[in-house]
Amino acid sequence: MWNCPFCKTEIASSADACPKCGRSFGAATAQSTAASSRVIVTGLDLPFSDLVSLLIKLTFAAIPALCIIAAVSAIIGGFTMVLLAVPARAR
């Protein structure tokens, strides 16, 4: 299924003419129109249980990234502390 390039009516991909406006088009027009059309998501129709499942999966996927960021931060912080450390005065 794709939309008529002239009147934007949804028609079958095998149609040779638009049933609403009557304009004819070839298979090449149908393929180029389908390839160049943009998809705009205006809403998300998702059951609540699927949404919860998705959020749990995203949470678990973020854990390794947070561990890597924490390790890199600790390494950079350690080197910074070593470089900026002022030697203690001998008493």
N, C-alpha and C positions, 0 to 999 in steps of 0.2 A: 504494500500500500504506500502511496505517496500522494502529494497534493498537486492539483492542476496548477501550472505556472501562471495561468491567466486569472482564474477565479478563486484559487486556493481551496477548491472542493477536494475532499479525500476520495481518491479513485483507485481502482485495482491497478497494479503495476503492468498488467498485460493489456490494458485498454488502449485503443488507438485514438479515441476521442473522449472528451469530457462529457459526461451525461448531463451536466448542468448547463454549461455555456456552449457546448457543441463544437468547440474548436478541436481540430485534429492535431496530433503530434506523433512523431516517430519514437522508436525505442531509444534513440540517442538522446532526445530531449528528456525522456523520462529518467534515464540514467544520470544525465548531467544535473538535472533538478534535484534528484535524490541525493547526489553526492555533495551538492553545494548548499543544501538546506541546513539551517541551524536548529539545534535542539535546545529548547528552553524549558527548564523544569520549574513549574509554578507551584507545585505542591508535592507532598510525599505521602502517598497512601500506603502506610506500613502498619501492620498490626503491632500492638504494644509489646507483645512478647518478642517479636522479631527486633524491635527497636532496642529493648533491654539486652538481648543477645548481642546485637551489634555493638552497643556501648561497652559491654563487658569484654568483648574481643578487642576493641580499640584500647581499652585500659591495659589489658595484658600485653598488647603489642607495644605499648609505650614504656613498659617497665625496663626492657633492655636498653632503650635509648636513654632513659634517665640514669641508669647505672653507668653507662659510658660517659655521659656528661658529668656525673659526679666524680668519676675517676679522673677524667681530664682536668677538672677544676681542682681536685686535690693535688694532682701532680704540679700544675701551674702554681697553685698557692704555696706548695712546699718549696719549689725553686725560688719563688719570690721572697719567701721568708728567709731562706738561706742567703740570698743575695743582699737583702736589706738588713740582715741581723747586725746589730752593733755589738762588738765584743764586750763582755762584762768587765768592769774595772776590777783589778786585783786589789784587795784590801789588805 
